[in-house]
Amino acid sequence: MENKCSVLMIDDEQNLCKLVAKKLQKSGFHTHAAYTGEKGIEMAKTLDIDVVILDYMLPDMTGIDVLKKLKEITQSKVIMLTAYGNVESAVQSMKIGAADYLNKPIELEELKNIIASLCRGKQSDAVMEKDKDKDFISKSPAMNKLVEMVEYVKDTDASILILGESGVGKTAMAKWIHEQSHRKNNPFVAINCAAIPEALLESELFGYRKGAFTGASSSQKGKFSAADGGTIFLDEIGEISLSMQAKLLHVIEEKKVMQLGSNEYESLDVRIISATNKPLQQLVEQKKFREDLYYRLNLMEVTIPPLRYRKEDIEPLIHHHIIKLNTKYNKTLAVSNAALQQLISYDWPGNIRELLNAIERVHILKRHGTIELSDLTYLFNKQESHSYRNQPIKAKQTNLSHALGEVEEEMIKNALEEMKGNQTKAAQKLGIARHTLIYKMKKMGLKF
């Protein structure tokens, strides 16, 4: 498949430009070349360029000057080429807005991979733009069937009970129902009933008047009043006490709420969506949950299947989350097919919450390029990870920085030996950039 990405190289080394162009064209990229800074700026103005490869030393101006101008006139991603060891110029270029930098002489394969990653990031941004603020992502038959069922009641005021394991996306489902309903322009108020002590839950839900109890120095509106006209989401509803259940039942039946310390009722128009990972019907049978409240909350029951039973949802969830993280951390990461298949094959006992947490950890550690299978090793080899953490540090150092330095040096040596001295592959294994590895090797006096 042809790559639609357009690349402009600004460098006075014409042979290098031709070499890079030949490499990129074989991979389907469109390429352009400029041998002076002025010509490069002119081409960037007139052409639709996705990525600029910019040399630091040009015959008519510095690459920094060109970079500043490019940031004013284009949204193109810029990769800075610097002389080996010229760290100061690299740091300066990154502060101005360069997406990455490489030391000369460059490795063409590494350059191609970085450009491909930057282009994928741009294309993904465009595809995901319309969904960038949505957290409810699904495409599996199981979830499609569930959504189809919810469609029938989303515009009614029917109470909905959402069931499912921890982390399956109950909150996201509740928000989606609200956003699809006629109440979407009114508040969506969520409260985790398990996170609030029993003594405070009533005041949180219903509010209180000034002087209602010690410390009530002013009146406070409750969550129900705050959600008036919209939706209130009662998460972990199975955790509330029987006495609190009775008060909640009264609010639902009367559609009125009374603040603590008040003798007046306030009428409400609130839709109630509740959720729990507990077997609520079983709790009813055990007399631990009121049957009448259960039926009031359960006009419609929605059970979200765990992620291991809807693996078709894993890929879109990963892509969606990476786009959000790219924006959050100002990166342009993508994920390789091998890494994606590994993530899909895992059962994710913590469901979506565990998946997204794992993706963010990998994203933080990966500076640029593509998330590869090697980046996921520690996620799926916990036994090895635990055994490594339990190994004593060989050097009997009392100074923490010295001890950490020795561990770092040993890891770098091991990675280089395993990759037979290939610095690019060793850097990928360690989860750091190649220029960072070179800097550390130079600092440690390592030669491979």
RAQUICOR-V158009 format. One record per helix or strand of 3 or more residues. SS is the DSSP state (alpha for helix, beta for strand). FROM is the first residue (numbers start at 1). LEN is the number of residues. If there is no record, write none. Layout:
ss:SS from:FROM len:LEN
ss:SS from:FROM len:LEN
This chain:
ss:beta from:6 len:5
ss:alpha from:14 len:13
ss:beta from:30 len:5
ss:alpha from:37 len:10
ss:beta from:51 len:5
ss:alpha from:63 len:11
ss:beta from:77 len:6
ss:alpha from:87 len:10
ss:beta from:100 len:4
ss:alpha from:108 len:24
ss:alpha from:141 len:11
ss:beta from:160 len:4
ss:alpha from:170 len:11
ss:beta from:188 len:5
ss:alpha from:193 len:3
ss:alpha from:198 len:9
ss:alpha from:223 len:4
ss:beta from:231 len:5
ss:alpha from:237 len:3
ss:alpha from:242 len:13
ss:beta from:256 len:3
ss:beta from:265 len:3
ss:beta from:271 len:6
ss:alpha from:280 len:6
ss:alpha from:291 len:7
ss:beta from:300 len:4
ss:alpha from:307 len:3
ss:alpha from:312 len:18
ss:alpha from:337 len:9
ss:alpha from:351 len:15
ss:alpha from:373 len:8
ss:alpha from:382 len:9
ss:alpha from:400 len:19
ss:alpha from:423 len:8
ss:alpha from:434 len:11
